[in-house]
Amino acid sequence: MSHQDWTPVIFKKNTKPKTTHYQITHEKIDSNEIIKLKVISPEKSKEIRDLRNSKKVSQKDLAKSLNIKLDIIQDIENGTHQHNGNLFARIINHLKSIQPMPLS
């Protein structure tokens, strides 16, 4: 059996740690530096709230139809949610496409 190679093969795991986006941004921040997150403007939150109320849609129904958490809708309308232009546009487009509920 001289044609077979019986030397052991050793697989080594890559020991270099992967850096994530969080680690990179965290390293750039000083310990004394205060960071303020950009939140949605009061005008935009009022616009969403008024549009939702004019269409007679509850926060719960809006969250369910957009497949997002109810807390996110509440935070947006309170002006405490972190600014996200894509989410804002999605909500506005969805609310504009809804036909108002008939009065009964």
C-alpha positions in Angstrom: 0.0 0.0 0.0 2.8 2.3 -0.8 0.6 4.3 -3.2 -1.7 5.6 -0.4 -0.9 8.7 1.6 -1.6 8.2 5.3 -0.3 11.4 6.7 -2.9 13.1 8.9 -4.7 16.2 7.5 -5.3 19.0 10.0 -8.0 21.5 9.3 -7.5 24.8 11.2 -10.2 27.3 11.9 -9.6 30.8 10.8 -8.6 32.5 14.1 -8.9 36.1 12.7 -11.9 37.7 14.3 -14.5 39.1 12.0 -15.3 42.8 12.6 -18.9 43.8 12.4 -20.3 47.2 11.5 -21.2 47.7 15.2 -17.6 47.1 16.2 -16.2 49.5 13.6 -18.6 52.3 14.5 -18.2 51.6 18.2 -14.4 52.0 18.0 -14.7 55.3 16.2 -16.8 56.8 19.0 -15.1 58.4 22.0 -16.2 57.5 25.4 -17.0 61.2 26.2 -18.8 61.8 22.9 -22.6 62.1 23.0 -24.5 60.9 20.0 -28.0 62.1 19.2 -30.0 59.9 16.9 -32.1 61.6 14.2 -35.8 61.1 15.1 -38.7 61.7 12.8 -39.8 65.3 12.7 -43.0 66.5 14.5 -44.4 67.7 11.2 -44.0 64.2 9.6 -45.4 62.4 12.6 -48.4 64.8 12.7 -48.9 64.2 8.9 -49.0 60.4 9.4 -51.3 60.7 12.4 -53.7 63.1 10.6 -53.7 61.0 7.4 -54.4 57.8 9.4 -57.2 59.4 11.3 -58.8 60.9 8.2 -58.9 57.3 6.7 -60.3 56.0 10.0 -57.6 53.4 10.3 -56.4 52.3 13.8 -52.8 52.1 14.6 -53.2 48.3 15.1 -54.7 47.9 11.6 -52.0 50.0 10.0 -49.2 48.0 11.7 -50.8 44.8 10.7 -51.3 45.8 7.0 -47.7 47.0 6.8 -46.4 43.9 8.7 -44.6 46.0 11.3 -44.9 46.2 15.1 -47.6 48.3 16.7 -44.9 50.0 18.8 -43.2 51.3 15.7 -46.4 53.1 14.6 -46.9 54.5 18.1 -43.3 55.7 18.3 -43.5 57.3 14.8 -46.7 59.2 15.8 -45.2 60.3 19.1 -42.0 61.5 17.3 -39.7 59.2 19.2 -38.9 56.7 16.5 -35.5 56.9 14.7 -35.8 58.5 11.3 -36.3 56.0 8.5 -37.2 57.6 5.1 -38.1 54.3 3.5 -40.6 53.3 6.3 -42.1 56.8 6.3 -42.7 56.7 2.5 -44.1 53.2 2.8 -46.6 54.3 5.5 -47.6 57.4 3.5 -48.1 55.5 0.3 -50.1 52.8 2.0 -52.4 55.4 3.8 -52.9 57.3 0.5 -54.0 54.1 -1.3 -56.7 53.3 1.4 -60.2 54.4 0.6 -61.9 56.1 3.5 -64.4 54.0 5.5 -68.0 54.9 4.8 -69.9 56.4 7.7 -72.5 54.1 9.1 
